[in-house]
Amino acid sequence: MTETQVSGEYFEVIRRRVRTYIRSEVVPREIEIMNEGRIPDDLRSAAAEMGLFGYAIPVEWGGLGLDLTQDVELAMELGYTTLSLRSMFGTNNGIAGQVLVGFGTDEQKQIWLERMAAGEVVAAFALTERGAGSYPAGLRTWACRDGGADDAGWVIDGEKQLITNAPDVGLFIVFARIADAEPRDPGIALFLVPADTPGVTVRPKGTKTGREGAWSADVTFDDVRVPASALVGGEVTAGYRAAMISLARGRVHIAALAVGTAQRALDESVAYAAQSTQGGRRTGDFQLVQAMLADQQAGVLAGRAMVRETARAYVSGEDRRIAPSAAKLFCTEMVGKVADLAVRIHADAGYMRELPVERIYRDVRLLRLYEGTSEIQRLIVGGGLVRQAVSADRAGPHPRRARLRHPEASREGAL
């Protein structure tokens, strides 16, 4: 799956407009969003008018056509406010939309992408189940042929858990098992299931620790019948591969989102340290507070550099597996530490709902869980590095290692 980049000048106009929207229109209403548990209609309409429901969807399908290097820059802007806002259109641009962009049939793209880019349809990525979140091999939702013919439709049965946007969704992209897993075949396919399909039931939205304006809910599929054309990519092997690639891309986006939130927590911390006093002294004059600010700044700078480099490597095709997981691991863990430091810098005030750092502290916890937990990212990175080393050994001895092992090599020559 290749990505094309819009011009830098055009993107800069988009980025500046989004920054103004975030900081002038959304930030002042964060408490309203938190208390009411929803994104106000006028903010949603403004986001749709700017093209935010389809910024990563190609221009030919009505989107803005941003590639991942531009996506991460936009994500850092979006992360500066409540993460509920980004959730509203995140799946359209991310794991759900990219499956269709990269692997959907022409018919599937034509039916769905323009409507998604316009904000007329919100798509949801229905993967997570009880006992099968970051581990898709444990899926228990099944899809069976609705008849014996190869062009027959499918019948889907199962239950998905904590699906983002489910109460407001128009299209579910559903992971379902079609066969028992084998060593080189997970036996999983993806299906496009409109939310109004008979047998689809969205349960009441759940109550979460944070991100009050983003809705998620469990979804059941009871004898849900879809046509053969609902199979993503038109073949059973296409969907799972598409999903894994889209998840890797999404991990880079989440990493960038974490950097944007960490920047907001840092800015709030610096402002508080510069303006508040403790025992007649400015809070920021205490060296331990300065040390905490320094740790926050170091994390933000490292994370920003990491997501930019990771996005570049993804777009070039240099690394679409290890680096995305490493970036998500580092940046989502980093923002948790930065948020914790922000609360500590604000002292007891940081524990109060009226302050942004309290909301940030709760919001960012989810970043380490969805689209692959930190533990899963560690397995992907560590296992990937080992497999690379094994492959390199099988390809032949490393020249440097060969010199070190040569029995006649001198100490100086070997080193």
Sequence and secondary structure as in RCSB ss.txt:
>XXXX:A:sequence
MTETQVSGEYFEVIRRRVRTYIRSEVVPREIEIMNEGRIPDDLRSAAAEMGLFGYAIPVEWGGLGLDLTQDVELA
MELGYTTLSLRSMFGTNNGIAGQVLVGFGTDEQKQIWLERMAAGEVVAAFALTERGAGSYPAGLRTWACRDGGAD
DAGWVIDGEKQLITNAPDVGLFIVFARIADAEPRDPGIALFLVPADTPGVTVRPKGTKTGREGAWSADVTFDDVR
VPASALVGGEVTAGYRAAMISLARGRVHIAALAVGTAQRALDESVAYAAQSTQGGRRTGDFQLVQAMLADQQAGV
LAGRAMVRETARAYVSGEDRRIAPSAAKLFCTEMVGKVADLAVRIHADAGYMRELPVERIYRDVRLLRLYEGTSE
IQRLIVGGGLVRQAVSADRAGPHPRRARLRHPEASREGAL
>XXXX:A:secstr
       HHHHHHHHHHHHHIIIIIIGGGHHHHHHHTS  HHHHHHHHHTTGGGTTS GGGTS    HHHHHHHH
HHHTTS HHHHHHHHHHHTHHHHHHHHH  HHHHHHHHHHHHTTS  EEEE  BTTBSS GGG   EEEESSSST
T  EEEEEEEEEEETGGG SEEEEEEESS  BTTB  EEEEEEETTSTTEEE      SS TTS EEEEEEEEEE
E GGGBGGGSTTHHHHHHHHHHHHHHHHHHHHHHHHHHHHHHHHHHHHHH EETTEEGGGSHHHHHHHHHHHHHH
HHHHHHHHHHHHHHHHTS SSHHHHHHHHHHHHHHHHHHHHHHHHHGGGGGSTTSHHHHHHHHGGGGGTTTS HH
HHHHHHHHHHHHHHHHHHHH   HHHHHHH TT  HHHH 
